[in-house]
Amino acid sequence: MLETIVIVLLVLWALGLVSSYTMGGLIHLLLVVAIVVILIRVIQGRRL
């Protein structure tokens, strides 16, 4: 489930790059959250 959330956040971030005038700040914030989640999983030794 966590992997699905990360994928959705990355897709939303990519859409944010295309339409950066509307929700760019929020999308980039979500990208940071996705990266932090991935790093936590790697540190804990779980599979991506």
C-alpha positions in Angstrom: 0.0 0.0 0.0 2.8 2.4 0.8 4.4 1.7 -2.6 1.1 2.7 -4.2 1.0 6.0 -2.3 4.5 6.7 -3.4 3.7 6.1 -7.0 0.6 8.3 -6.8 2.6 11.1 -5.3 5.2 10.8 -8.0 2.5 11.0 -10.7 1.0 14.0 -9.0 4.4 15.6 -8.9 5.0 15.0 -12.6 1.6 16.6 -13.3 2.6 19.5 -11.1 5.7 20.1 -13.3 3.4 20.4 -16.3 0.9 22.7 -14.5 3.3 24.4 -12.1 1.1 27.6 -11.9 -1.8 26.0 -10.1 -0.6 23.5 -7.4 3.2 23.5 -7.9 4.1 24.1 -4.3 1.8 21.4 -3.0 3.0 18.9 -5.5 6.6 19.5 -4.7 5.8 19.1 -1.0 4.2 15.8 -1.7 7.3 14.8 -3.6 9.5 15.5 -0.6 7.1 13.4 1.5 7.4 10.5 -1.0 11.2 10.7 -0.9 11.3 10.7 2.9 9.0 7.6 3.0 11.3 5.8 0.6 14.4 6.7 2.6 12.7 5.5 5.8 11.9 2.2 4.2 15.5 1.8 2.9 17.0 2.7 6.4 14.6 0.1 8.0 15.9 -2.5 5.5 12.6 -3.1 3.7 12.3 -3.7 0.0 11.3 -0.9 -2.3 
